[in-house]
Amino acid sequence: MNYFEIFGLEQTFNIDLGQLSKHYLELQKSVHPDKFANGSEAEQRFAMQKAAQINDAFERLKSPIKRAEHLIELAGIELVDESKTIRDTAFLMQQMLWQEEIEDINSNHDEDSLYELQDTIAEQQAQMIKDVERLLANQSYLDAQAILPKLKFMAKLSEQLRTLEDDLID
């Protein structure tokens, strides 16, 4: 299923998230269960299925990582198992250094270092997203796919840092 078609969007990584949200709201209104309250059971079921499909499509397209995965799948390339994908030893070493830095930040309650690390991670994520966008535009799907596990790690690390920030501020 092509989620871009559901929203009438061009099949590209760089999409207008405002337009995506607008189309999402319009589509959800069109299949809202209240519109089918007096309809047949089959019509109600269809509306529910369509609403679920729209929700799934919206969730996939609003996330840069999931959007990239969808584009790769649409190109006919099967996504690889994440546990076997990061072979970049420099990145693996960097992961360990970041985890040590997080431990130090946590034990020392060092908010300044936390904010610096958050900025560093955000910058690297932004660069990786640009790289994925460029690779997908050039139809270098396998190269783009190789970056996605790193991006997923970075997203988890960002969430870990947000949680740590909440803990330090409280």
N, C-alpha and C positions, 0 to 999 in steps of 0.2 A: 504494500500500500504506500502510495506517495503522499506524505503529509503536506507537502508544498501545494499539491493540487487541491486539497481540501480547503485551503485558505486562499487559493487563487494567487499564490506567490510564485515568483521565478525560482527555479531550482538552483539556488546558489547559497553559499555560506553566509554572505553578508546580506542580511535581511533587515527590513525596517520593523523593529519590535513594536513600535506604536501601531503600525498598520496590522501587524499580527494580532495584537490585543483587540483592535477594533473589529477585525474579522471574527475573532473568537467570540466576542460578545454578541455580534450579529447572528452568528451560527447557533450559539447556545439559545438565544431567544427563539429562533426558528424551530428548535426541537424541544423546547422546554415542556416538561410533563404536563403543566397546566393547560397547554394548547391542545393536548390530546386526552384530557380528562373524560370527555364524552365520546372518545373514539373507541374503536374496537380494541380488543386485547392485543391483536397483532400490531395495530398502529401504535399502541402504547409501548409495546416491546421494541418496535422498530425505533421509536423516538429515544428510548432509553439506550439502546445500542448505539445509535448515532451520537447521542450526547457523550457517551463513554469514549467513542472513537475521536470525537472533537477534543475532548479533554486530553487523551493520549497524544494526539497530534500537537496540541498546544504545548504540553510539557516537553515533548521532544524538540520542538522548534525553538522554544524560548531559551533553551540551554545551549551554549556554544558547543559543548562537548557532545551532547546528544544529537545536535544538529549535524555535526561533522560525522558522527557514526551513521546517521541516517543517509547522508550523502554517499558515504562509502558503501553502505548496503545497496543503495539505489544503483550504484555503479557495478553491482554484481559481485562485490568482494565480501567474503565472509569475515566478520570480525573475529580476531584471534583472542584466545584466552589470555586475560590480563596477567595472570600469574607467570606467564612465559614470555612476556613482552619487553620488559625493561632489561636490556643487556648493556646499557650505557654505564660503565663502571664509574665514570666521573659523576654522573647523576646519582648513582647509588651512594657514593661517598658523600656527596653534597647532602643527601637525605639524612645521613647519619650526623653530619655536622649541624644541620638544622635541628634535629631532635635533641642533640646535646645543648644547643643554644636555648631551646625551649625549656629544658630542664633547669638550666642556669637562671633563666628569666623567672621561672616559677619559684625556685628556691630563694632567689634574692629579691623577689617582688619588684623587679626592675621594669617599670612601665616604659621608660625611654627606649630601652633595648627592644621591648616588645613592639613598639610602634615602628622602630627602624626595620625590624624583621618583617612586619606586616607590609611595609612599603616595598621592601626587597622582593617579597613573594608576589605582591601585586604587579610589580614591574615585570618580573619574569613570566607570570601568567599572561600578561598582556602581549609580551613578545611571542610567546608560544602560540597564542591565538592568532596573531598576525601571520606567523609561519604556517599554521594550519590553513588559514584563509588563502594564502598565496599558493600553497601546494594543491589545495582543492581546485582553485581557479585554473591551475595548470594541469589538472587531472592526474596529479601525482598521488593517487589514493593510498598506495602502500606507504609512502613517506609520511603522509599526513596521519595515517593510522598509527605509525610508530611513535608519534608525539602524544597521542591521546592518553596512554597510561601515565605519562608524566604529568599531563594536565589534570588528570583525575587525582593523582597524588597531591598536586599543588592545591586543588580545591579542598581536599580533606585537610591539608595542612592549614589552609586559610580558616577553615571552620574550627580547627583545634585552637588556632590563635585567637579567634573571636571568643571562644569559650574561656580561654585563659584570661583574656582581657576582662570579661565579665567577672571572673573570679577575683582578679586583682583589684578591680574597682569596688566590688562589694565589701 
